[in-house]
């Protein structure tokens, strides 16, 4: 079971993470899924990015069990598996410990929508899923991390197709998309928004939220039915 194209897709996504300054050493992972086969490819655990090769990607089923690969998969594999099982529109998932997004996660706060860069991608604050309770922590931690995200989205009535990023309190960010390339893009966008929000709060602690009219305008011009950003 080779799945060379799937492995190559996951490998390229993983290699983008250090190139974009989103990971240090082995602090992150990306996965890409073949929905027809019910298999995803993910980075092996603890392998430095400089040492990675496409064939090092591990193939895993939707229960998080290895089906092919000589290396142990990422320790976050079960989180990916939970999200893939529950959200059928996901084609790729990225997890990083990027500096500013992780710093926000450590505050246990949502990232407020302050400017039009944020509104170009979302109409809501970037959610921070709450701190996990002790029972979940002491159980199957990575599995429960997936449900921590799912439960927070259910509580907020958010759709994963509309909000493609989340912080996990005291942990770090996860992003996703229809493709793993879009998940990588979302990770980079999340880090940029987190950095700008952090700076804005440093300059002005009582910085106001972006007004609703600007939120709607900037989101709709890129994503609405009459969108006019970019090329046809």
Backbone as JSON, one array per atom type, in Angstrom:
{
  "sequence": "XXXXXXXXXXXXXXXXXXXXXXXXXXXXXXXXXXXXXXXXXXXXXXXXXXXXXXXXXXXXXXXXXXXXXXXXXXXXXXXXXXXXXXXXXXXXXXXXXXXXXXXXXXXXXXXXXXXXXXXXXXXXXXXXXXXXXXXXXXXXXXXXXXXXXXXXXXXXXXXXXXXXXXXXXXXXXXXXXXXXXXXXXXXXXXXXXXXXXXXXXXXXXXXXXXXXXXXXXXXXXXXXXXXXXXXX",
  "N": [[0.86, -1.19, 0.0], [1.05, 1.84, -1.18], [0.34, 4.58, -1.95], [1.56, 6.91, -3.07], [1.08, 9.52, -4.08], [-0.55, 10.68, -2.13], [1.13, 10.59, 0.09], [3.14, 12.31, -0.86], [1.71, 14.7, -1.03], [1.12, 15.19, 1.68], [3.72, 15.35, 2.66], [4.77, 17.65, 1.31], [3.13, 19.6, 2.42], [3.87, 19.45, 5.13], [6.54, 20.28, 4.91], [6.21, 22.92, 4.25], [5.64, 24.12, 6.65], [7.97, 24.7, 8.41], [9.2, 26.35, 6.53], [7.53, 28.53, 6.42], [7.86, 29.57, 8.88], [6.35, 28.51, 10.96], [6.78, 26.36, 12.59], [9.12, 24.9, 14.91], [11.97, 22.9, 15.2], [10.59, 19.9, 15.88], [8.0, 20.64, 16.21], [5.12, 20.23, 15.31], [2.65, 19.18, 12.82], [1.26, 17.9, 9.77], [-1.49, 16.62, 7.89], [-2.94, 14.72, 5.2], [-5.86, 13.59, 3.54], [-7.27, 10.72, 1.89], [-10.34, 10.43, 0.96], [-11.93, 8.54, -0.37], [-10.63, 6.14, 0.09], [-10.46, 6.16, 2.82], [-8.19, 6.76, 4.29], [-5.45, 8.47, 5.74], [-2.45, 10.43, 5.35], [0.28, 11.2, 7.41], [2.69, 13.14, 9.25], [5.59, 11.53, 10.6], [6.26, 10.81, 14.07], [8.28, 12.98, 16.0], [10.37, 13.34, 14.17], [12.85, 15.32, 12.77], [12.23, 18.09, 10.6], [14.12, 18.59, 8.63], [15.1, 16.1, 8.1], [13.08, 14.7, 6.93], [11.46, 12.67, 4.44], [9.42, 12.04, 1.52], [8.51, 9.34, 1.57], [8.56, 8.78, 4.23], [6.19, 9.52, 5.37], [3.37, 8.45, 7.23], [0.79, 6.1, 6.77], [-2.53, 6.05, 7.81], [-5.59, 4.8, 9.23], [-9.09, 5.8, 9.63], [-9.62, 5.34, 12.25], [-7.34, 5.9, 13.5], [-5.36, 4.03, 13.37], [-2.32, 2.57, 12.3], [-1.76, 1.74, 8.95], [0.17, 1.48, 7.08], [3.65, 1.98, 6.97], [6.93, 2.6, 8.18], [7.62, 4.02, 10.37], [6.66, 5.5, 13.53], [3.55, 7.17, 13.78], [2.65, 10.71, 14.06], [2.21, 12.0, 17.37], [-0.15, 13.33, 17.6], [-1.97, 12.07, 16.03], [-4.43, 10.78, 16.63], [-6.08, 12.93, 17.24], [-6.31, 14.17, 14.73], [-7.62, 12.04, 13.43], [-10.11, 11.9, 14.77], [-11.24, 14.41, 14.05], [-11.34, 14.14, 11.24], [-13.16, 11.99, 11.03], [-15.51, 13.03, 12.12], [-16.01, 15.41, 10.77], [-16.77, 15.61, 7.63], [-16.04, 17.17, 5.47], [-13.42, 17.9, 5.57], [-10.2, 18.02, 4.12], [-7.6, 18.17, 4.77], [-5.41, 18.64, 7.59], [-3.72, 20.74, 9.91], [-1.4, 21.12, 12.52], [0.26, 23.26, 14.68], [2.8, 24.83, 16.73], [2.99, 27.56, 16.59], [4.29, 30.81, 17.33], [2.7, 33.21, 18.09], [-0.02, 32.46, 17.84], [-0.04, 30.26, 19.56], [0.63, 31.56, 21.92], [-1.71, 33.06, 22.33], [-3.45, 30.91, 22.74], [-2.49, 30.05, 25.18], [-3.4, 32.04, 26.84], [-6.01, 31.39, 27.11], [-8.0, 32.66, 25.74], [-10.28, 33.8, 23.18], [-9.3, 35.0, 19.92], [-9.88, 38.25, 19.24], [-11.88, 39.86, 16.72], [-10.41, 42.35, 15.12], [-9.53, 43.77, 12.92], [-9.49, 44.34, 9.31], [-8.03, 42.38, 7.98], [-8.42, 40.06, 9.45], [-11.21, 39.91, 9.07], [-11.31, 39.38, 6.37], [-11.14, 36.68, 6.27], [-12.71, 35.48, 8.28], [-15.82, 35.92, 10.03], [-16.08, 36.03, 12.69], [-14.72, 35.94, 16.05], [-11.59, 34.21, 16.48], [-11.92, 31.05, 17.7], [-11.2, 29.83, 21.01], [-10.93, 26.8, 22.32], [-12.06, 25.52, 25.45], [-10.23, 24.86, 28.56], [-9.25, 21.53, 29.07], [-10.92, 19.05, 31.04], [-9.92, 17.18, 34.02], [-10.5, 14.44, 33.85], [-10.67, 13.95, 31.1], [-8.05, 14.61, 30.37], [-6.58, 12.63, 31.68], [-7.45, 10.42, 30.39], [-7.69, 9.13, 27.1], [-5.76, 11.2, 25.78], [-5.07, 12.58, 23.31], [-7.13, 11.76, 21.63], [-9.3, 12.85, 23.05], [-8.7, 15.51, 22.77], [-9.49, 16.07, 20.16], [-12.28, 15.88, 20.51], [-12.62, 17.94, 22.29], [-12.31, 20.13, 20.63], [-14.43, 19.65, 18.79], [-16.68, 19.73, 20.52], [-16.6, 22.36, 21.39], [-17.09, 23.78, 19.02], [-19.67, 22.86, 18.51], [-21.01, 23.95, 20.69], [-20.79, 26.66, 20.15], [-22.13, 26.79, 17.8], [-20.76, 26.75, 15.35], [-19.65, 26.14, 12.03], [-17.37, 23.86, 10.51], [-16.64, 24.39, 7.9], [-16.85, 27.07, 7.67], [-15.44, 28.25, 9.74], [-12.25, 27.74, 9.92], [-10.25, 27.23, 11.73], [-8.8, 26.93, 15.02], [-8.01, 27.51, 18.46], [-6.59, 25.56, 21.03], [-7.04, 25.62, 24.38], [-4.28, 26.5, 26.41], [-2.69, 24.89, 24.91], [-2.28, 24.77, 21.71], [-2.64, 25.86, 18.22], [-4.97, 24.45, 15.8], [-5.65, 23.91, 12.38], [-7.61, 23.61, 9.34], [-8.84, 22.47, 6.11], [-10.33, 22.24, 2.8], [-8.36, 21.08, 1.36], [-5.03, 19.94, 2.17], [-3.19, 21.86, 1.57], [-4.71, 24.2, 1.78], [-5.18, 24.11, 4.5], [-2.6, 24.58, 5.49], [-2.25, 27.18, 4.53], [-4.25, 28.43, 6.08], [-3.11, 28.11, 8.61], [-0.91, 29.82, 8.45], [-2.23, 32.26, 8.05], [-3.69, 32.41, 10.46], [-1.58, 32.66, 12.33], [-0.54, 35.15, 11.55], [-2.74, 36.87, 12.01], [-3.0, 36.5, 14.76], [-0.59, 37.6, 15.67], [-0.86, 40.3, 14.86], [-3.12, 41.03, 16.35], [-2.14, 40.73, 18.92], [-0.12, 42.71, 18.98], [-1.72, 44.96, 18.54], [-3.25, 45.0, 20.91], [-1.18, 45.46, 22.67], [-0.38, 48.03, 22.01], [-2.74, 49.43, 22.38], [-4.6, 48.71, 24.94], [-7.41, 48.75, 25.28], [-8.43, 48.3, 22.77], [-10.89, 48.58, 20.23], [-13.4, 46.32, 18.9], [-13.71, 45.37, 15.45], [-16.02, 47.14, 13.44], [-19.34, 46.02, 12.61], [-20.27, 46.5, 9.98], [-17.92, 46.74, 8.46], [-16.84, 44.21, 8.89], [-18.7, 42.56, 7.54], [-18.48, 43.65, 4.94], [-15.77, 43.15, 4.17], [-15.59, 40.37, 4.37], [-17.6, 39.46, 2.63], [-16.81, 40.52, 0.16], [-14.81, 38.84, -0.59], [-15.84, 36.26, -0.24], [-18.57, 36.17, -0.61], [-21.7, 35.86, -2.52], [-21.56, 37.73, -4.52], [-18.86, 38.21, -4.78], [-15.85, 39.96, -5.48], [-13.14, 39.98, -5.27], [-9.91, 39.09, -6.45], [-9.35, 36.98, -9.38], [-11.5, 35.9, -12.05]],
  "CA": [[0.0, 0.0, 0.0], [2.04, 2.92, -1.3], [-0.3, 5.89, -1.89], [2.67, 7.86, -3.23], [0.58, 10.89, -4.26], [-1.03, 11.16, -0.83], [2.33, 10.84, 0.9], [3.8, 13.5, -1.39], [0.9, 15.85, -0.64], [1.34, 15.43, 3.11], [5.12, 15.77, 2.82], [4.91, 19.04, 0.88], [2.48, 20.45, 3.42], [4.73, 19.49, 6.32], [7.74, 21.05, 4.63], [5.84, 24.32, 4.22], [5.51, 24.66, 8.01], [9.18, 25.42, 8.79], [9.49, 27.38, 5.54], [6.7, 29.7, 6.76], [8.16, 29.98, 10.25], [5.25, 28.09, 11.81], [7.22, 25.3, 13.49], [10.51, 24.84, 15.32], [12.4, 21.53, 15.47], [9.58, 18.92, 15.48], [6.78, 21.13, 16.87], [3.94, 20.36, 14.47], [2.36, 18.1, 11.89], [0.2, 18.09, 8.79], [-1.99, 15.38, 7.31], [-3.81, 14.82, 4.02], [-6.71, 12.41, 3.53], [-7.94, 10.16, 0.72], [-11.66, 10.11, 1.48], [-12.44, 7.32, -0.99], [-9.98, 4.99, 0.72], [-10.55, 6.26, 4.27], [-6.81, 6.71, 4.78], [-4.72, 9.74, 5.67], [-0.99, 10.41, 5.5], [0.65, 12.16, 8.44], [4.12, 13.19, 9.6], [6.02, 10.63, 11.68], [6.5, 11.47, 15.35], [9.61, 13.33, 16.48], [11.4, 13.36, 13.12], [13.11, 16.7, 12.35], [11.79, 18.39, 9.24], [15.26, 18.49, 7.71], [15.36, 14.69, 7.81], [11.9, 14.06, 6.35], [11.34, 12.32, 3.02], [8.01, 11.7, 1.24], [8.15, 7.97, 1.96], [8.47, 8.7, 5.69], [4.82, 9.77, 5.8], [2.73, 7.23, 7.72], [-0.6, 5.96, 6.38], [-3.33, 5.74, 8.99], [-7.02, 4.76, 8.93], [-9.88, 6.8, 10.34], [-9.61, 5.03, 13.68], [-6.03, 6.27, 14.0], [-4.47, 2.86, 13.36], [-1.36, 2.56, 11.19], [-1.97, 0.7, 7.93], [1.41, 1.34, 6.33], [4.7, 2.91, 7.36], [7.95, 2.0, 9.03], [7.83, 4.91, 11.52], [5.5, 5.77, 14.37], [2.93, 8.43, 13.34], [2.58, 11.83, 14.99], [1.46, 11.78, 18.61], [-1.45, 13.98, 17.45], [-2.72, 11.35, 15.01], [-5.82, 10.51, 17.01], [-6.83, 14.18, 17.11], [-6.62, 14.27, 13.31], [-8.6, 11.01, 13.09], [-11.41, 12.32, 15.3], [-11.76, 15.5, 13.22], [-11.69, 13.59, 9.93], [-14.36, 11.15, 11.14], [-16.7, 13.81, 12.47], [-16.21, 16.5, 9.81], [-16.49, 14.93, 6.36], [-15.57, 18.1, 4.44], [-11.99, 18.19, 5.75], [-9.26, 17.31, 3.25], [-6.27, 18.26, 5.37], [-5.36, 19.24, 8.93], [-2.39, 21.17, 10.33], [-1.24, 21.49, 13.93], [1.57, 23.87, 14.92], [2.96, 25.58, 17.97], [3.48, 28.87, 16.15], [4.51, 31.64, 18.52], [1.63, 34.11, 18.53], [-1.26, 31.7, 18.02], [0.11, 29.47, 20.78], [0.55, 32.49, 23.04], [-3.13, 33.32, 22.57], [-4.02, 29.7, 23.33], [-2.07, 30.0, 26.58], [-4.23, 32.98, 27.6], [-7.35, 30.79, 27.16], [-8.92, 33.65, 25.18], [-10.48, 33.91, 21.74], [-8.63, 36.14, 19.27], [-10.99, 39.11, 18.81], [-11.8, 40.39, 15.36], [-10.03, 43.75, 15.29], [-9.21, 44.45, 11.67], [-10.03, 43.8, 8.06], [-7.31, 41.16, 7.61], [-9.19, 39.01, 10.11], [-12.52, 39.82, 8.43], [-11.16, 38.77, 5.04], [-11.15, 35.22, 6.4], [-13.71, 35.05, 9.25], [-16.71, 36.97, 10.53], [-16.17, 35.84, 14.14], [-13.45, 35.77, 16.75], [-11.01, 32.88, 16.36], [-12.3, 30.45, 18.98], [-10.28, 29.08, 21.86], [-11.63, 25.75, 23.05], [-11.71, 25.67, 26.87], [-9.3, 23.93, 29.2], [-9.76, 20.18, 29.21], [-11.05, 18.64, 32.44], [-8.93, 16.19, 34.44], [-10.88, 13.11, 33.37], [-10.27, 13.88, 29.69], [-6.59, 14.64, 30.32], [-6.06, 11.36, 32.15], [-7.91, 9.37, 29.49], [-7.0, 9.12, 25.81], [-5.61, 12.65, 25.68], [-5.13, 13.09, 21.93], [-8.51, 11.5, 21.2], [-10.16, 13.82, 23.71], [-8.41, 16.84, 22.2], [-10.39, 16.2, 19.03], [-13.62, 16.15, 21.01], [-12.61, 19.27, 22.89], [-12.57, 21.03, 19.51], [-15.79, 19.4, 18.29], [-17.68, 20.19, 21.48], [-16.6, 23.83, 21.41], [-17.78, 24.23, 17.8], [-21.1, 22.58, 18.69], [-21.51, 24.93, 21.66], [-20.85, 27.98, 19.51], [-22.88, 26.65, 16.55], [-19.87, 27.06, 14.24], [-19.44, 25.1, 11.03], [-15.95, 23.78, 10.17], [-16.41, 24.95, 6.56], [-16.85, 28.53, 7.8], [-14.38, 28.6, 10.69], [-11.28, 26.68, 9.61], [-9.12, 27.34, 12.66], [-9.17, 26.94, 16.42], [-6.98, 27.37, 19.47], [-6.94, 24.69, 22.15], [-6.53, 26.36, 25.54], [-3.01, 26.07, 27.0], [-2.0, 23.98, 24.0], [-1.79, 25.36, 20.47], [-3.67, 25.91, 17.19], [-5.24, 23.5, 14.73], [-6.37, 24.47, 11.24], [-8.0, 22.59, 8.37], [-9.38, 23.0, 4.88], [-10.72, 21.22, 1.82], [-7.1, 20.43, 1.01], [-4.01, 20.22, 3.18], [-2.58, 23.15, 1.2], [-5.54, 25.25, 2.39], [-4.94, 24.05, 5.95], [-1.34, 25.28, 5.71], [-2.56, 28.6, 4.34], [-4.99, 28.89, 7.25], [-2.18, 28.21, 9.74], [-0.13, 31.04, 8.27], [-3.14, 33.38, 8.29], [-3.95, 32.45, 11.89], [-0.41, 33.21, 13.02], [-0.45, 36.58, 11.24], [-3.81, 37.56, 12.73], [-2.67, 36.46, 16.19], [0.48, 38.56, 15.91], [-1.38, 41.66, 14.74], [-4.0, 41.28, 17.49], [-1.26, 40.87, 20.09], [0.5, 44.03, 18.9], [-2.77, 45.97, 18.72], [-3.56, 45.07, 22.34], [-0.03, 46.05, 23.36], [-0.41, 49.47, 21.74], [-3.96, 49.99, 22.96], [-5.26, 47.6, 25.65], [-8.86, 48.78, 25.12], [-8.7, 48.36, 21.33], [-12.27, 48.16, 19.95], [-13.65, 45.34, 17.84], [-14.05, 45.9, 14.13], [-17.46, 47.37, 13.33], [-20.02, 44.96, 11.86], [-20.35, 46.82, 8.55], [-16.64, 46.41, 7.86], [-16.71, 42.75, 8.9], [-19.51, 42.03, 6.43], [-17.94, 44.11, 3.66], [-14.53, 42.48, 3.81], [-15.81, 38.94, 4.17], [-18.44, 39.24, 1.45], [-16.12, 40.84, -1.09], [-13.97, 37.69, -0.94], [-16.51, 34.97, -0.12], [-20.01, 36.27, -0.85], [-22.17, 35.48, -3.86], [-21.12, 38.77, -5.46], [-17.45, 38.48, -4.49], [-15.12, 40.56, -6.6], [-11.7, 39.9, -5.0], [-9.21, 38.1, -7.24], [-9.65, 36.82, -10.79], [-12.5, 34.89, -12.39]],
  "C": [[0.89, 1.24, 0.0], [1.42, 4.31, -1.17], [0.73, 7.0, -2.03], [2.19, 9.31, -3.36], [0.12, 11.48, -2.94], [0.14, 11.47, 0.1], [3.03, 12.12, 0.45], [3.05, 14.76, -0.99], [1.11, 16.21, 0.83], [2.77, 15.92, 3.36], [5.29, 17.24, 2.45], [4.28, 20.0, 1.88], [3.33, 20.56, 4.68], [5.96, 20.35, 6.1], [7.47, 22.55, 4.53], [5.85, 24.94, 5.63], [6.79, 25.33, 8.49], [9.51, 26.55, 7.81], [8.72, 28.67, 5.85], [6.93, 30.19, 8.19], [7.09, 29.58, 11.25], [5.63, 26.99, 12.79], [8.71, 25.45, 13.79], [10.82, 23.39, 15.66], [11.33, 20.53, 14.98], [8.18, 19.34, 15.97], [5.6, 21.28, 15.91], [3.76, 19.17, 13.54], [1.26, 18.51, 10.93], [-0.21, 16.73, 8.26], [-2.88, 15.68, 6.12], [-4.57, 13.51, 3.9], [-7.16, 12.03, 2.13], [-9.29, 9.67, 1.22], [-12.2, 8.8, 0.91], [-11.88, 6.07, -0.31], [-10.09, 5.01, 2.25], [-9.19, 6.17, 4.94], [-6.21, 8.11, 4.72], [-3.23, 9.52, 5.91], [-0.61, 11.52, 6.47], [2.14, 12.06, 8.74], [4.44, 12.16, 10.69], [6.41, 11.43, 12.92], [7.98, 11.74, 15.59], [10.71, 13.34, 15.45], [11.62, 14.8, 12.68], [12.73, 16.92, 10.89], [12.91, 18.24, 8.23], [15.54, 17.06, 7.29], [14.21, 14.01, 7.09], [12.06, 13.77, 4.87], [9.89, 11.93, 2.76], [7.62, 10.31, 1.72], [8.11, 7.78, 3.47], [7.06, 8.92, 6.2], [4.14, 8.44, 6.15], [1.26, 7.23, 7.29], [-1.41, 5.41, 7.54], [-4.8, 5.68, 8.58], [-7.78, 5.75, 9.82], [-10.11, 6.48, 11.82], [-8.27, 5.37, 14.31], [-5.03, 5.14, 14.03], [-3.59, 2.88, 12.12], [-1.7, 1.41, 10.23], [-0.73, 0.5, 7.07], [2.41, 2.39, 6.8], [5.66, 2.26, 8.33], [8.21, 2.81, 10.29], [6.53, 5.08, 12.3], [4.88, 7.1, 13.93], [2.95, 9.49, 14.43], [1.78, 11.47, 16.24], [0.07, 12.41, 18.55], [-2.36, 13.25, 16.46], [-4.17, 11.14, 15.39], [-6.68, 11.77, 16.99], [-7.24, 14.37, 15.65], [-7.73, 13.3, 12.95], [-10.0, 11.38, 13.55], [-12.03, 13.4, 14.41], [-12.15, 15.01, 11.84], [-12.98, 12.77, 9.99], [-15.61, 12.0, 11.31], [-17.03, 14.9, 11.46], [-15.8, 16.0, 8.43], [-15.96, 15.85, 5.27], [-14.07, 18.37, 4.52], [-11.14, 17.34, 4.81], [-7.84, 17.33, 3.78], [-6.34, 18.98, 6.7], [-3.91, 19.6, 9.24], [-2.43, 21.54, 11.82], [0.16, 22.07, 14.09], [1.62, 24.35, 16.37], [3.55, 26.94, 17.63], [3.37, 29.88, 17.29], [3.29, 32.42, 18.98], [0.31, 33.38, 18.72], [-1.2, 30.86, 19.29], [0.06, 30.36, 22.02], [-0.9, 32.84, 23.37], [-3.79, 32.1, 23.21], [-3.69, 29.61, 24.82], [-2.83, 31.01, 27.45], [-5.63, 32.44, 27.83], [-8.42, 31.74, 26.61], [-9.08, 33.46, 23.68], [-9.63, 35.06, 21.2], [-9.72, 37.04, 18.7], [-10.77, 39.63, 17.39], [-11.62, 41.9, 15.44], [-9.85, 44.49, 13.97], [-9.7, 43.71, 10.44], [-9.28, 42.56, 7.58], [-8.02, 39.94, 8.21], [-10.52, 38.81, 9.38], [-12.46, 39.29, 7.01], [-11.31, 37.25, 5.09], [-12.26, 34.69, 7.31], [-14.59, 36.22, 9.63], [-16.85, 36.91, 12.05], [-14.78, 35.84, 14.73], [-12.91, 34.36, 16.49], [-11.2, 32.17, 17.7], [-11.14, 29.77, 19.69], [-11.1, 28.07, 22.64], [-11.16, 25.75, 24.5], [-10.72, 24.62, 27.37], [-9.97, 22.57, 29.4], [-9.86, 19.79, 30.68], [-10.11, 17.46, 32.74], [-9.23, 14.8, 33.9], [-10.46, 12.92, 31.92], [-8.75, 13.82, 29.56], [-6.01, 13.28, 30.67], [-6.51, 10.18, 31.29], [-7.05, 9.32, 28.24], [-6.85, 10.58, 25.36], [-5.76, 13.18, 24.25], [-6.52, 12.89, 21.33], [-9.44, 12.57, 21.78], [-9.92, 15.24, 23.21], [-9.31, 17.09, 20.99], [-11.8, 16.54, 19.47], [-13.71, 17.48, 21.74], [-12.89, 20.32, 21.81], [-14.01, 20.89, 19.01], [-16.85, 19.97, 19.23], [-17.75, 21.71, 21.54], [-17.31, 24.39, 20.18], [-19.28, 23.99, 17.92], [-21.72, 23.61, 19.63], [-21.7, 26.29, 21.02], [-21.72, 27.97, 18.25], [-22.05, 27.13, 15.36], [-19.78, 25.86, 13.31], [-17.97, 25.05, 10.65], [-15.63, 24.32, 8.77], [-16.3, 26.47, 6.62], [-15.77, 29.03, 8.73], [-13.35, 27.47, 10.62], [-10.06, 26.73, 10.52], [-9.64, 27.41, 14.09], [-7.91, 26.95, 17.26], [-7.48, 26.37, 20.5], [-6.25, 25.27, 23.38], [-5.31, 25.68, 26.15], [-2.22, 25.11, 26.12], [-1.51, 24.76, 22.79], [-2.9, 25.34, 19.43], [-3.76, 24.65, 16.33], [-5.96, 24.25, 13.62], [-6.7, 23.33, 10.28], [-8.52, 23.28, 7.12], [-9.8, 21.87, 3.97], [-9.52, 20.46, 1.3], [-6.1, 20.73, 2.12], [-3.28, 21.51, 2.85], [-3.38, 24.31, 1.79], [-5.37, 25.26, 3.9], [-3.63, 24.75, 6.31], [-1.55, 26.79, 5.57], [-3.27, 29.16, 5.58], [-4.1, 29.0, 8.49], [-1.34, 29.49, 9.66], [-0.98, 32.28, 8.53], [-3.43, 33.53, 9.78], [-2.78, 33.07, 12.66], [-0.29, 34.71, 12.78], [-1.51, 37.38, 12.0], [-3.5, 37.61, 14.22], [-1.59, 37.48, 16.53], [-0.04, 39.99, 15.86], [-2.3, 42.01, 15.91], [-3.19, 41.51, 18.76], [-0.63, 42.27, 20.13], [-0.53, 45.13, 19.15], [-3.13, 46.12, 20.19], [-2.41, 45.67, 23.14], [-0.01, 47.56, 23.19], [-1.6, 50.12, 22.44], [-4.74, 48.86, 23.65], [-6.77, 47.57, 25.49], [-9.25, 48.86, 23.63], [-10.1, 47.84, 21.02], [-12.33, 47.08, 18.88], [-13.95, 46.06, 16.54], [-15.57, 46.04, 14.02], [-18.09, 46.36, 12.36], [-20.07, 45.24, 10.36], [-19.06, 46.48, 7.83], [-16.4, 44.9, 7.85], [-17.46, 42.17, 7.71], [-18.91, 42.4, 5.09], [-16.72, 43.31, 3.25], [-14.7, 40.99, 3.6], [-16.57, 38.69, 2.86], [-17.71, 39.55, 0.15], [-15.18, 39.72, -1.53], [-14.75, 36.39, -1.02], [-18.0, 35.01, -0.43], [-20.4, 35.91, -2.27], [-21.8, 36.5, -4.93], [-19.66, 39.16, -5.22], [-16.73, 39.02, -5.72], [-13.62, 40.6, -6.35], [-11.09, 38.83, -5.88], [-9.7, 38.04, -8.69], [-10.72, 35.74, -10.99], [-11.81, 33.63, -12.91]]
}
